[in-house]
Amino acid sequence: MTTGQARNPRRPPPAASEAVQALPVWKAFVVQFSRETDPRVRTFSGRVEHMSSGRRARFESARELVAVLAKLLSEVGQ
């Protein structure tokens, strides 16, 4: 735990190996949706950024979002 982070007293921290296996850092992404995104009418657009490498890609549909994530994961997994 780093300085300034509070620990939830009701929940013990996960074991290091458990956290690494369940949520590896090299698979972390930020998804930013544009103003035009409206899930009620299935309109999705925005960008994805891979946190470890900084690679970014734009998407214009839910299908493109999944394709971008798959592409970035395959690139960083090599």
N, C-alpha and C positions, 0 to 999 in steps of 0.2 A: 504494500500500500504506500502511495506517495504522500508527501506532506500536503495537507489541505483536503484530502479525501476522507469523508466520513464513512464508517462502516455501519451497515444496518445491523443492529444488535440482535435482531430476530432471525437473521439468516447468516449462517457461517459462509465464509468465502469458499468457492469451489477449489478442489485440489488442482494444482498447477497442470498436471497431465490431463485431467478431465476437461479443463477449460481450453487447453490447446487442441485437443482432439475434437471437441464439439464445435468450437468457433475459432478456427485458425485466422490469425490476423491477416495473412496474405490473401484471404478471401473476403476481406471487408470492402464494402462499397458505400458511396453516398449517392442517393438518387434524388435529384432535384427536379420537381415537376413545374412546368410552365403555368402561367395563368390560364391558358387555354384548356388545361386538363380538367375533365369533368367525367368522373366515373359513372354518373347517372346515364350518360349517353355514350359511354365507352370511348371517350376521347382522351388519349394520353400523349403527352409530349414533354420533353425536357432533356436532361443530360445525366450521365452516370460518370462517376469518377472512382477509379480504383485507388484506395487509400495508400497502399504501399508503393506503387509505381508512379502514381499521379496521372496515369493515362486516362483520357476522357473521350466520351463519345456521346453523340446526340441521338435521340430516338423520337419518332413521330407516331408510334402506336404501341400498344401493349406487346404485340408480337415482336416489334423491333427492340423493345426493352429487353425481352428475354433473349433475343438473338445477340444483342450487344453484350449482355452479361456472359453468355456462353462463350463468345469470341474473346472477351477480355480474360475470362478464367482459363481458357485454353492457352492463350499467349503467356500468361504469367506462370502457368503450371509447367512450362517447358524447361 
